[in-house]
Structures are given as structure tokens and as C-alpha cells.
Amino acid sequence: MPRVEAFSKFSRPIRLGTAIRVRLDPEIQREKTIRYNFEIVDDKGNKRFAAGYVTVVCVDAGFTSTAIPAAIRNIIENAQSQ
């Protein structure tokens, strides 16, 4: 799934040796696109270093946009409901 849009805003530097966690919140936007919202926080989750998103589009072997396969759609929808 190629990336068609990416955005990130950094709010503080990540110092060498800092343990981080990347929280990912996938969101189906349309029939063919998924937006992966993310947040980078320290390992304890108290400080946010950055947040943003990456939007991807589903393509077939010929690189033509196509609907997101049901198996992938189901995984994302199930993750959203938890």
C-alpha cells in the first residue's frame, strides 16, 4: 500500500537512550484508503514527542487503486472496536 500523504508534528526532542512507544490507530477512510494515526510517547506514556498520520491507498499488482481486501478491512475494524 503506497503512501499518498504523511504528516508529523514533533513537540519535543527524543534524547539518546530514551525508550519510546509508538501508538497506532488505523482508520479506514474510504473504500480504498486507510489513515494510520500515530503518536510517539515515552515508554511510560507521560510525555508525547510527536503525533501525525500516514494515509495509504490499496493497489493491485498493476498499481491501480482497488478496494481494501476484506481480511485487512476486518482486522482494522476489529482493532477500532477494542
KEKE-3310 file (N, C-alpha, C; in steps of 0.2 Angstrom, whole numbers, plus 5000, padded with zeros to 4 digits):
npx = (5004:5005:5011:5001:5000:5008:5010:5018:5020:5032:5034:5044:5061:5068:5078:5094:5094:5082:5068:5055:5037:5027:5011:4998:4984:4974:4963:4950:4947:4940:4934:4946:4956:4967:4970:4983:4984:4996:5006:5020:5027:5035:5041:5034:5022:5019:5024:5022:5031:5029:5016:5005:5001:4999:4993:4987:4985:4976:4982:4982:4992:4995:4997:4985:4973:4963:4949:4950:4956:4944:4949:4959:4952:4943:4952:4956:4944:4940:4951:4948:4936:4940)
npy = (4994:5010:5025:5040:5052:5060:5066:5074:5081:5087:5088:5089:5085:5068:5061:5053:5036:5036:5027:5023:5023:5018:5023:5017:5020:5014:5019:5017:5026:5027:5017:5013:5018:5020:5028:5029:5035:5041:5041:5046:5042:5043:5028:5026:5033:5046:5058:5066:5065:5066:5067:5062:5057:5044:5042:5029:5020:5007:4996:4986:4972:4978:4991:4999:5008:5000:4991:4989:4974:4962:4954:4962:4974:4969:4966:4979:4985:4978:4981:4994:4993:4989)
npz = (5000:4994:5001:5001:5008:5021:5038:5051:5067:5078:5095:5105:5108:5106:5117:5116:5120:5126:5130:5119:5114:5101:5097:5088:5078:5067:5054:5043:5029:5017:5003:4997:5005:5019:5035:5045:5060:5072:5087:5096:5111:5127:5135:5147:5144:5148:5142:5127:5111:5098:5085:5072:5055:5042:5026:5016:5001:4994:4982:4966:4958:4946:4950:4951:4959:4971:4980:4998:5004:5011:5022:5027:5030:5040:5050:5054:5057:5068:5077:5079:5087:5099)
capx = (5000:5009:5009:4999:5000:5011:5011:5020:5022:5036:5033:5050:5066:5069:5085:5098:5093:5075:5063:5048:5032:5023:5004:4995:4977:4972:4956:4948:4944:4936:4934:4952:4961:4967:4974:4986:4986:5001:5008:5026:5027:5040:5039:5029:5016:5018:5026:5022:5036:5026:5010:5004:4997:5001:4987:4989:4980:4977:4983:4983:4998:4996:4997:4979:4969:4957:4946:4954:4953:4940:4953:4963:4947:4941:4957:4956:4938:4941:4955:4945:4931:4943)
capy = (5000:5016:5031:5046:5058:5059:5072:5073:5087:5085:5093:5089:5080:5062:5061:5047:5031:5036:5021:5026:5018:5021:5021:5017:5020:5014:5021:5016:5032:5026:5010:5011:5021:5019:5033:5027:5040:5038:5046:5044:5044:5040:5022:5026:5036:5053:5063:5065:5068:5068:5064:5063:5051:5042:5039:5024:5018:5000:4995:4979:4971:4983:4998:5003:5008:4994:4991:4986:4967:4961:4952:4968:4978:4966:4967:4986:4987:4974:4984:5000:4992:4987)
capz = (5000:4994:5005:4997:5012:5028:5042:5058:5071:5084:5100:5109:5105:5109:5119:5115:5126:5128:5127:5117:5111:5095:5097:5081:5077:5060:5052:5036:5027:5011:5001:4995:5009:5026:5038:5051:5065:5077:5092:5099:5118:5131:5137:5152:5142:5151:5138:5119:5107:5091:5083:5065:5052:5036:5023:5011:4996:4992:4974:4964:4955:4941:4953:4950:4966:4972:4987:5003:5004:5017:5028:5030:5032:5046:5056:5056:5060:5074:5081:5081:5091:5105)
cpx = (5004:5006:5007:5000:5004:5012:5014:5022:5026:5036:5039:5055:5066:5076:5088:5096:5086:5071:5057:5043:5028:5016:5001:4987:4974:4964:4955:4944:4938:4937:4941:4958:4961:4972:4977:4988:4991:5003:5014:5026:5033:5037:5033:5022:5015:5019:5025:5027:5034:5020:5009:5000:5000:4995:4990:4983:4981:4977:4984:4990:5000:4997:4991:4975:4963:4955:4951:4951:4949:4944:4957:4957:4944:4945:4957:4950:4938:4945:4952:4939:4934:4945)
cpy = (5006:5021:5037:5052:5056:5066:5070:5080:5084:5090:5094:5084:5074:5061:5053:5042:5031:5031:5025:5020:5022:5018:5022:5016:5020:5016:5021:5023:5031:5019:5008:5014:5020:5025:5030:5033:5037:5044:5042:5046:5041:5033:5021:5030:5043:5058:5061:5069:5070:5065:5066:5057:5050:5039:5035:5022:5011:4999:4987:4978:4976:4990:5002:5002:5003:4994:4987:4979:4966:4959:4958:4973:4976:4967:4974:4988:4984:4978:4991:4999:4990:4993)
cpz = (5000:4998:5000:5001:5018:5031:5049:5061:5077:5089:5105:5107:5109:5110:5118:5121:5129:5125:5125:5115:5106:5096:5090:5081:5070:5059:5045:5034:5022:5009:4999:5000:5016:5029:5044:5055:5070:5082:5095:5106:5121:5133:5142:5150:5144:5146:5130:5116:5100:5090:5075:5062:5045:5032:5017:5007:4994:4984:4973:4961:4950:4943:4952:4957:4966:4979:4991:5004:5011:5023:5031:5033:5039:5052:5058:5060:5067:5079:5083:5087:5098:5109)
residu = (MET:PRO:ARG:VAL:GLU:ALA:PHE:SER:LYS:PHE:SER:ARG:PRO:ILE:ARG:LEU:GLY:THR:ALA:ILE:ARG:VAL:ARG:LEU:ASP:PRO:GLU:ILE:GLN:ARG:GLU:LYS:THR:ILE:ARG:TYR:ASN:PHE:GLU:ILE:VAL:ASP:ASP:LYS:GLY:ASN:LYS:ARG:PHE:ALA:ALA:GLY:TYR:VAL:THR:VAL:VAL:CYS:VAL:ASP:ALA:GLY:PHE:THR:SER:THR:ALA:ILE:PRO:ALA:ALA:ILE:ARG:ASN:ILE:ILE:GLU:ASN:ALA:GLN:SER:GLN)
# end
